Amino acid sequence: MPPNATLLLISIAFIALAVSSPALAQSCSVTNASGSYGSINVLSGAAVDTTSTFTVTCSGKKNNTVRLCIEMSAGSPTDAGKRALSNGAKFLDHEFYSDASRTQVWGSWGAVVTAYGSGGVTYDLLLNSSGSASHTFTLYARVLANQRTAAPLAYSWSATSPGMKYGYLGSAVCPTGGGSTNGGSTVWTATVATNCAVSATGINFGSSGTITSNVDATGSVTVQCTNATPYTVALNGGNSGASDPTKRKMSKATETITYGLYRDTARTQPWGSTSGTNTVGGTGTGSNQALSVYGRVASQNTPSPGTYTDSVVVTVTY
């Protein structure tokens, strides 16, 4: 170093800056919850149950819990405040539940809809050590009971559901969280099948001595057909296969008594099985419709005492 030189010491300080990464934000998605009730018979008046499933998948900070606030909206349209599948202005009421016993309605977090309630479902999802998790939910669905008058049509319901808000678990109750998503278009369908049921009460002509005058009695046929369904009721010729509805035979062994079945109280309109000629027609309402059957045993030679019987088959065509 030369004489009188000044030694310049330069001190360089290295400052290490620790830059922290932001907390990993959670992200969730949910699938739709579409389903179908299939073809249903409303005449029994029973509820029709089925299920569907949807899956929620979340990712975020490992070993943390995400609170899910899941709702099912009322959908479109509603029937006087009830969830309803529809065909134009005709409705088939149905409902969603969060439990298999179908006591907890799965509603929404928004405005109350009168008949199906409000409030969704809260579920806390624990993320695993990789920061992800998923859960599959079951949606319990029901076509409500006692809708016998529903017309035989194809019905549908749709909504942007399930809807979901979510966020890391805190003290806040649902609906909470900064994230939101939905399952897109969820569609439910049902078809009310055209159907009829029939029952009958027999005719008892009672006891008689000699058959020297008309013996009259009345029975009934009860028809239940889906709303607006045309039907025809035919009565066959009985065990003897009589082609003339007024010449049916009640029998005891080889002995017989001739009788007829009629559509009117005057017993002038025979009731048989020839469509358009001697059958009875009607249009279903979904309720029971009782049709009187008028029987007559006309004056004739009296066979030996005993019980005489016949069986007539009732056929409803629709």
C-alpha positions as CSV (number, residue, x, y, z in Angstrom):
1,M,0.0,0.0,0.0
2,P,1.5,3.4,-0.9
3,P,2.5,5.8,2.0
4,N,-0.2,8.1,3.4
5,A,-2.9,6.1,1.6
6,T,-6.2,6.1,3.3
7,L,-7.7,2.8,3.9
8,L,-11.3,2.9,2.9
9,L,-13.4,0.4,4.5
10,I,-16.7,-0.2,2.9
11,S,-19.2,-2.1,4.9
12,I,-21.9,-3.8,2.9
13,A,-24.9,-4.9,4.9
14,F,-26.9,-7.6,3.4
15,I,-30.6,-7.3,4.6
16,A,-32.6,-10.4,4.3
17,L,-36.2,-9.7,3.7
18,A,-38.6,-12.4,4.7
19,V,-41.7,-12.2,2.4
20,S,-44.6,-14.2,3.8
21,S,-47.0,-16.0,1.4
22,P,-50.7,-15.1,1.8
23,A,-52.8,-17.6,3.5
24,L,-54.1,-20.1,1.0
25,A,-57.7,-19.2,0.0
26,Q,-60.3,-21.9,0.0
27,S,-62.1,-22.8,-3.3
28,C,-65.2,-25.0,-3.6
29,S,-67.4,-26.4,-6.3
30,V,-70.7,-28.2,-6.2
31,T,-72.4,-30.5,-8.8
32,N,-76.1,-30.3,-9.7
33,A,-78.7,-32.5,-8.0
34,S,-81.0,-33.5,-10.9
35,G,-83.3,-36.5,-10.5
36,S,-86.5,-38.2,-11.7
37,Y,-89.6,-39.6,-10.0
38,G,-90.3,-41.7,-13.1
39,S,-93.8,-42.8,-13.9
40,I,-96.1,-42.5,-10.9
41,N,-99.7,-43.6,-10.1
42,V,-101.4,-40.9,-8.2
43,L,-104.7,-42.8,-7.7
44,S,-103.5,-44.5,-4.6
45,G,-103.0,-41.2,-2.9
46,A,-99.6,-42.3,-1.5
47,A,-96.4,-40.3,-1.5
48,V,-93.7,-41.2,-4.0
49,D,-90.1,-41.1,-2.7
50,T,-86.8,-41.1,-4.5
51,T,-83.3,-39.7,-4.0
52,S,-80.5,-37.9,-5.8
53,T,-76.9,-37.0,-4.9
54,F,-74.5,-34.1,-5.4
55,T,-70.9,-33.6,-4.5
56,V,-69.1,-30.7,-3.0
57,T,-65.3,-30.5,-3.5
58,C,-63.1,-27.9,-1.7
59,S,-59.4,-27.1,-1.6
60,G,-57.5,-24.7,0.6
61,K,-55.2,-24.6,3.7
62,K,-54.4,-28.1,4.8
63,N,-56.1,-29.4,8.0
64,N,-58.4,-26.5,8.1
65,T,-62.2,-26.7,8.1
66,V,-64.5,-25.1,5.6
67,R,-68.1,-24.3,6.6
68,L,-70.5,-25.1,3.8
69,C,-73.9,-23.3,3.7
70,I,-76.0,-25.2,1.2
71,E,-79.5,-24.3,0.0
72,M,-82.1,-25.7,-2.4
73,S,-84.2,-22.9,-3.9
74,A,-87.9,-23.0,-4.4
75,G,-87.4,-23.4,-8.2
76,S,-89.8,-22.4,-10.9
77,P,-92.7,-22.3,-10.7
78,T,-94.3,-22.7,-7.3
79,D,-97.8,-23.8,-6.5
80,A,-99.2,-21.3,-4.0
81,G,-95.9,-21.2,-2.2
82,K,-95.1,-24.9,-2.5
83,R,-92.3,-26.5,-4.6
84,A,-94.1,-28.0,-7.6
85,L,-93.3,-29.7,-10.8
86,S,-95.5,-28.2,-13.5
87,N,-96.9,-28.6,-17.0
88,G,-98.2,-25.2,-18.0
89,A,-100.7,-24.2,-15.3
90,K,-101.0,-27.7,-13.9
91,F,-98.9,-28.7,-10.9
92,L,-97.6,-31.7,-9.0
93,D,-96.3,-30.7,-5.6
94,H,-93.0,-32.1,-4.4
95,E,-90.5,-31.5,-1.7
96,F,-86.8,-31.9,-0.8
97,Y,-85.5,-33.1,2.5
98,S,-82.1,-33.5,4.2
99,D,-83.0,-36.6,6.1
100,A,-84.2,-40.1,5.0
101,S,-87.3,-39.9,7.2
102,R,-88.2,-36.7,5.3
103,T,-88.9,-34.5,8.2
104,Q,-86.3,-31.8,7.7
105,V,-87.2,-29.7,4.6
106,W,-84.1,-28.6,2.6
107,G,-84.9,-24.9,2.0
108,S,-83.0,-21.8,1.2
109,W,-81.2,-19.0,3.2
110,G,-83.2,-16.4,1.5
111,A,-86.9,-15.3,1.8
112,V,-89.3,-17.7,3.3
113,V,-91.4,-19.6,0.8
114,T,-94.6,-20.4,2.7
115,A,-95.1,-24.1,2.3
116,Y,-91.6,-25.5,2.0
117,G,-89.9,-23.4,4.7
118,S,-86.6,-21.7,4.8
119,G,-83.0,-22.4,5.8
120,G,-80.5,-24.6,4.1
121,V,-78.0,-27.2,5.5
122,T,-74.8,-26.4,7.3
123,Y,-71.9,-28.8,6.9
124,D,-68.3,-28.4,8.1
125,L,-65.8,-30.0,5.8
126,L,-62.3,-30.8,7.1
127,L,-59.5,-30.4,4.5
128,N,-56.9,-33.2,4.6
129,S,-53.1,-32.9,4.8
130,S,-53.1,-32.1,1.1
131,G,-55.5,-29.3,1.5
132,S,-58.5,-30.9,-0.2
133,A,-61.7,-32.8,0.5
134,S,-65.0,-33.7,-0.9
135,H,-68.3,-34.9,0.4
136,T,-71.4,-36.4,-1.4
137,F,-74.8,-35.4,-0.1
138,T,-78.1,-37.2,-0.5
139,L,-81.1,-35.2,-1.5
140,Y,-84.3,-36.9,-0.3
141,A,-87.2,-36.1,-2.6
142,R,-90.9,-36.8,-2.4
143,V,-94.0,-36.2,-4.5
144,L,-96.5,-35.3,-1.8
145,A,-99.4,-37.5,-1.0
146,N,-103.1,-37.0,-1.8
147,Q,-102.8,-35.6,-5.3
148,R,-105.3,-37.9,-7.0
149,T,-106.7,-35.2,-9.2
150,A,-103.3,-34.5,-10.9
151,A,-103.7,-34.8,-14.7
152,P,-101.8,-37.6,-16.5
153,L,-99.0,-35.4,-18.0
154,A,-95.2,-35.0,-18.0
155,Y,-94.1,-32.5,-15.2
156,S,-90.8,-30.8,-14.6
157,W,-89.1,-28.6,-12.0
158,S,-85.9,-26.6,-12.5
159,A,-83.7,-24.3,-10.4
160,T,-80.1,-23.0,-10.2
161,S,-79.3,-25.3,-7.3
162,P,-77.7,-26.3,-5.0
163,G,-76.5,-22.9,-4.1
164,M,-73.7,-22.6,-1.6
165,K,-71.8,-20.0,0.4
166,Y,-68.5,-21.1,2.1
167,G,-65.6,-19.9,4.1
168,Y,-63.1,-21.1,6.7
169,L,-64.8,-22.1,9.9
170,G,-65.4,-19.4,12.4
171,S,-68.0,-18.4,14.9
172,A,-70.5,-17.2,12.3
173,V,-73.5,-19.3,11.5
174,C,-74.8,-19.9,8.0
175,P,-75.1,-18.3,5.6
176,T,-71.5,-17.1,6.0
177,G,-68.2,-17.1,4.1
178,G,-66.7,-15.0,1.3
179,G,-67.1,-17.7,-1.4
180,S,-70.2,-18.7,-3.3
181,T,-71.0,-21.1,-6.0
182,N,-73.9,-23.2,-7.4
183,G,-74.5,-26.5,-9.1
184,G,-75.9,-25.0,-12.3
185,S,-79.3,-26.1,-13.6
186,T,-80.9,-28.9,-11.6
187,V,-83.9,-30.5,-13.2
188,W,-86.5,-32.9,-11.7
189,T,-89.1,-34.7,-13.7
190,A,-92.2,-36.9,-13.1
191,T,-94.8,-38.5,-15.4
192,V,-98.3,-39.1,-14.0
193,A,-99.4,-42.3,-15.7
194,T,-102.9,-42.6,-17.2
195,N,-104.6,-45.2,-15.0
196,C,-107.9,-46.6,-13.7
197,A,-109.0,-48.8,-10.9
198,V,-112.3,-50.5,-10.4
199,S,-114.3,-52.3,-7.7
200,A,-117.8,-53.7,-7.5
201,T,-120.5,-54.7,-5.0
202,G,-122.6,-57.7,-5.9
203,I,-126.3,-57.8,-6.5
204,N,-128.4,-59.9,-4.1
205,F,-131.9,-60.6,-5.3
206,G,-132.8,-62.0,-1.9
207,S,-135.2,-64.9,-1.3
208,S,-138.3,-65.6,-3.4
209,G,-140.9,-68.3,-3.7
210,T,-142.3,-68.8,-7.2
211,I,-141.0,-66.2,-9.6
212,T,-144.3,-64.9,-10.9
213,S,-143.3,-61.2,-11.1
214,N,-140.2,-59.1,-11.5
215,V,-137.6,-59.3,-8.7
216,D,-135.4,-56.2,-8.8
217,A,-132.1,-55.4,-6.9
218,T,-129.3,-52.9,-7.3
219,G,-125.5,-53.2,-7.1
220,S,-122.7,-50.8,-8.0
221,V,-119.4,-50.4,-9.9
222,T,-116.9,-47.9,-8.6
223,V,-114.5,-46.5,-11.1
224,Q,-111.4,-44.3,-10.3
225,C,-109.5,-42.9,-13.3
226,T,-106.9,-40.2,-13.6
227,N,-108.3,-36.7,-14.1
228,A,-109.8,-36.0,-17.6
229,T,-109.2,-39.7,-18.7
230,P,-112.2,-41.1,-20.8
231,Y,-113.2,-44.6,-19.9
232,T,-115.8,-47.3,-20.8
233,V,-117.2,-49.9,-18.4
234,A,-118.3,-53.2,-19.8
235,L,-120.0,-56.2,-18.1
236,N,-119.5,-59.6,-19.6
237,G,-122.1,-62.3,-20.1
238,G,-121.4,-64.0,-16.8
239,N,-120.5,-67.7,-16.4
240,S,-122.9,-68.7,-19.1
241,G,-121.3,-66.3,-21.6
242,A,-124.6,-64.8,-22.5
243,S,-124.4,-62.5,-25.6
244,D,-127.8,-60.9,-24.6
245,P,-127.2,-58.9,-21.4
246,T,-130.8,-59.6,-20.3
247,K,-130.3,-63.4,-20.6
248,R,-127.5,-64.0,-18.1
249,K,-127.9,-67.1,-16.0
250,M,-127.5,-67.7,-12.2
251,S,-127.0,-71.4,-11.6
252,K,-127.3,-74.2,-9.1
253,A,-125.7,-77.3,-10.6
254,T,-127.6,-77.7,-13.9
255,E,-130.5,-75.6,-13.0
256,T,-130.6,-71.9,-13.8
257,I,-132.5,-68.6,-13.3
258,T,-132.4,-66.0,-16.0
259,Y,-131.6,-62.4,-15.1
260,G,-130.5,-59.1,-16.7
261,L,-128.3,-56.2,-15.8
262,Y,-129.3,-52.7,-16.9
263,R,-128.0,-49.1,-16.9
264,D,-131.2,-47.4,-15.9
265,T,-133.8,-47.7,-13.1
266,A,-136.5,-48.6,-15.6
267,R,-134.5,-51.6,-16.7
268,T,-134.9,-50.7,-20.4
269,Q,-131.2,-50.2,-21.2
270,P,-129.2,-53.4,-20.9
271,W,-125.6,-53.3,-19.7
272,G,-123.3,-55.5,-21.7
273,S,-119.9,-55.5,-23.3
274,T,-120.5,-54.1,-26.8
275,S,-118.7,-50.8,-26.9
276,G,-120.8,-47.9,-28.2
277,T,-124.0,-50.0,-27.8
278,N,-124.6,-51.2,-24.3
279,T,-121.6,-50.1,-22.2
280,V,-121.3,-47.1,-19.9
281,G,-118.8,-44.3,-20.5
282,G,-117.4,-41.5,-18.3
283,T,-114.5,-39.2,-17.7
284,G,-112.2,-39.6,-14.7
285,T,-111.7,-37.0,-12.0
286,G,-109.1,-38.8,-9.9
287,S,-111.9,-39.5,-7.3
288,N,-114.2,-42.5,-7.0
289,Q,-117.2,-42.4,-9.3
290,A,-120.0,-44.8,-8.4
291,L,-122.2,-46.3,-11.2
292,S,-125.4,-48.1,-10.3
293,V,-126.1,-51.5,-11.8
294,Y,-129.8,-52.3,-12.0
295,G,-130.6,-56.0,-11.9
296,R,-133.9,-57.8,-12.7
297,V,-135.1,-61.4,-12.5
298,A,-138.2,-61.4,-14.8
299,S,-141.2,-63.8,-14.3
300,Q,-140.2,-67.3,-15.3
301,N,-140.6,-71.0,-14.4
302,T,-139.2,-71.5,-10.9
303,P,-136.5,-74.1,-10.5
304,S,-135.9,-76.1,-7.3
305,P,-135.1,-74.2,-4.0
306,G,-131.5,-73.3,-3.3
307,T,-128.9,-70.6,-3.8
308,Y,-128.2,-69.5,-7.4
309,T,-125.1,-67.6,-8.3
310,D,-123.3,-66.0,-11.2
311,S,-120.0,-64.1,-11.7
312,V,-119.8,-61.1,-14.0
313,V,-116.5,-59.6,-15.0
314,V,-116.2,-55.8,-15.0
315,T,-113.8,-54.4,-17.6
316,V,-112.7,-50.7,-17.7
317,T,-111.2,-49.6,-20.9
318,Y,-109.3,-46.3,-21.0
